[in-house]
Amino acid sequence: MPMIAVDTQFGRLGIVEEDGAITKLDWDGEDQGEITPLLTEAAKQMAAYDSGQLETFDLPLRVEGSQMQRDVCDAMLAIPFGYTRTYGELAKDLGYSAQSVGQGCGGNPIPVIIPCHRVMGARGLTGFSGKGGVEMKVALLRHEGAAGLLI
């Protein structure tokens, strides 16, 4: 699978393409295979996000997994830059349990682009499955101006 690596303030992020869609983001990724026009565009958008010039990615994405996983990822994509929602709010909207939504967030194959960092617990900050754990989640929320929500 082709991958392009992008150095960001959040570390080196490897963006993977399969069959014309972004399917994965790897922490500490490295360039692999042929760098396609889609990967070049994904790298350009990630650099713009990193520099504060992009709030919403416009890339074809494909999430493998259960219908629940895809539903949770779609719900996370709908959370605007600089805002957060809780697992419970997403669960109510989707008709799943908050625990299922949490599992869907943890199983997000394309973090940052699909913003699982924007999902919080009912009482505030919770874990993060990406490299660096909760500290990375805080860094992403600060970058988006949502750090005031952490207090």
MIDREN-883126 format. One record per residue (C-alpha): residue number from 1; chain; x, y negated, z. Coordinates in nm, 3 decimals. Layout:
<rs>
R   mifi   kolza      east     north        up
R    NUM       A         X         Y         Z
...
</rs>
This chain:
<rs>
R   mifi   kolza      east     north        up
R      1       A     0.000     0.000     0.000
R      2       A     0.142    -0.339    -0.091
R      3       A     0.212    -0.571     0.204
R      4       A     0.335    -0.928     0.225
R      5       A     0.495    -1.057     0.543
R      6       A     0.428    -1.412     0.662
R      7       A     0.632    -1.574     0.938
R      8       A     0.400    -1.770     1.168
R      9       A     0.405    -1.915     1.516
R     10       A     0.224    -1.593     1.614
R     11       A     0.499    -1.369     1.481
R     12       A     0.557    -1.199     1.150
R     13       A     0.220    -1.091     1.013
R     14       A     0.200    -0.826     0.742
R     15       A    -0.107    -0.852     0.520
R     16       A    -0.204    -0.534     0.334
R     17       A    -0.401    -0.508     0.009
R     18       A    -0.579    -0.202    -0.127
R     19       A    -0.778    -0.201    -0.450
R     20       A    -0.825    -0.577    -0.471
R     21       A    -0.916    -0.644    -0.106
R     22       A    -0.732    -0.723     0.215
R     23       A    -0.768    -0.418     0.440
R     24       A    -0.523    -0.462     0.726
R     25       A    -0.300    -0.703     0.915
R     26       A     0.008    -0.555     1.084
R     27       A     0.200    -0.734     1.359
R     28       A     0.572    -0.734     1.267
R     29       A     0.493    -0.639     0.906
R     30       A     0.750    -0.633     0.628
R     31       A     0.719    -0.687     0.252
R     32       A     0.637    -0.357     0.082
R     33       A     0.553    -0.262    -0.273
R     34       A     0.444    -0.499    -0.546
R     35       A     0.345    -0.845    -0.425
R     36       A     0.016    -0.906    -0.604
R     37       A    -0.158    -1.238    -0.677
R     38       A    -0.406    -1.158    -0.396
R     39       A    -0.124    -1.104    -0.146
R     40       A     0.041    -1.427    -0.260
R     41       A    -0.289    -1.610    -0.200
R     42       A    -0.333    -1.441     0.139
R     43       A     0.017    -1.552     0.241
R     44       A    -0.057    -1.906     0.125
R     45       A    -0.379    -1.915     0.329
R     46       A    -0.209    -1.767     0.638
R     47       A     0.063    -2.033     0.616
R     48       A    -0.204    -2.302     0.586
R     49       A    -0.389    -2.160     0.889
R     50       A    -0.061    -2.151     1.082
R     51       A     0.012    -2.516     1.001
R     52       A    -0.340    -2.629     1.097
R     53       A    -0.449    -2.701     0.740
R     54       A    -0.698    -2.412     0.705
R     55       A    -0.986    -2.315     0.931
R     56       A    -1.160    -2.047     0.723
R     57       A    -0.995    -1.779     0.512
R     58       A    -1.141    -1.721     0.166
R     59       A    -1.019    -1.374     0.075
R     60       A    -1.187    -1.050    -0.030
R     61       A    -1.186    -0.826     0.277
R     62       A    -1.275    -0.462     0.319
R     63       A    -1.320    -0.303     0.660
R     64       A    -1.307     0.075     0.668
R     65       A    -1.502     0.247     0.942
R     66       A    -1.850     0.289     1.077
R     67       A    -2.142     0.062     1.001
R     68       A    -2.111    -0.073     1.356
R     69       A    -1.744    -0.161     1.295
R     70       A    -1.833    -0.346     0.976
R     71       A    -2.125    -0.524     1.148
R     72       A    -1.903    -0.641     1.435
R     73       A    -1.638    -0.764     1.191
R     74       A    -1.903    -0.953     0.992
R     75       A    -2.028    -1.114     1.315
R     76       A    -1.675    -1.220     1.411
R     77       A    -1.628    -1.375     1.067
R     78       A    -1.933    -1.592     1.135
R     79       A    -1.777    -1.750     1.447
R     80       A    -1.649    -2.093     1.341
R     81       A    -1.292    -2.210     1.396
R     82       A    -1.257    -2.363     1.743
R     83       A    -1.558    -2.180     1.889
R     84       A    -1.605    -1.861     2.085
R     85       A    -1.886    -1.617     2.149
R     86       A    -1.922    -1.344     2.409
R     87       A    -1.944    -0.971     2.358
R     88       A    -2.295    -0.991     2.503
R     89       A    -2.406    -1.259     2.257
R     90       A    -2.282    -1.055     1.963
R     91       A    -2.439    -0.741     2.108
R     92       A    -2.778    -0.912     2.138
R     93       A    -2.756    -1.043     1.781
R     94       A    -2.649    -0.706     1.639
R     95       A    -2.858    -0.470     1.853
R     96       A    -2.555    -0.287     1.993
R     97       A    -2.426    -0.260     2.348
R     98       A    -2.163    -0.511     2.465
R     99       A    -1.928    -0.214     2.514
R    100       A    -1.978    -0.110     2.149
R    101       A    -1.907    -0.466     2.038
R    102       A    -1.590    -0.462     2.250
R    103       A    -1.482    -0.141     2.081
R    104       A    -1.555    -0.296     1.742
R    105       A    -1.344    -0.599     1.831
R    106       A    -1.061    -0.375     1.947
R    107       A    -1.083    -0.176     1.625
R    108       A    -1.065    -0.482     1.401
R    109       A    -0.813    -0.388     1.130
R    110       A    -0.758    -0.747     1.010
R    111       A    -0.701    -0.961     1.323
R    112       A    -0.652    -1.337     1.285
R    113       A    -0.826    -1.333     0.944
R    114       A    -1.125    -1.161     1.108
R    115       A    -1.111    -1.366     1.429
R    116       A    -1.157    -1.113     1.711
R    117       A    -0.966    -1.359     1.932
R    118       A    -1.282    -1.575     1.933
R    119       A    -1.477    -1.316     2.130
R    120       A    -1.473    -1.352     2.508
R    121       A    -1.614    -1.170     2.807
R    122       A    -1.917    -1.305     2.992
R    123       A    -1.686    -1.446     3.261
R    124       A    -1.420    -1.578     3.025
R    125       A    -1.094    -1.447     2.886
R    126       A    -1.061    -1.075     2.818
R    127       A    -0.801    -0.854     2.655
R    128       A    -0.670    -0.859     2.301
R    129       A    -0.557    -0.558     2.099
R    130       A    -0.299    -0.751     1.898
R    131       A     0.071    -0.776     1.976
R    132       A     0.125    -0.984     2.287
R    133       A    -0.214    -0.898     2.432
R    134       A    -0.407    -1.170     2.609
R    135       A    -0.120    -1.420     2.573
R    136       A    -0.154    -1.397     2.193
R    137       A    -0.530    -1.446     2.224
R    138       A    -0.469    -1.762     2.428
R    139       A    -0.216    -1.887     2.170
R    140       A    -0.464    -1.835     1.886
R    141       A    -0.744    -2.010     2.078
R    142       A    -0.513    -2.302     2.165
R    143       A    -0.415    -2.329     1.800
R    144       A    -0.784    -2.359     1.713
R    145       A    -0.854    -2.618     1.983
R    146       A    -1.066    -2.377     2.185
R    147       A    -0.830    -2.364     2.485
R    148       A    -1.065    -2.582     2.690
R    149       A    -1.299    -2.285     2.694
R    150       A    -1.041    -2.085     2.889
R    151       A    -1.065    -2.300     3.202
</rs>
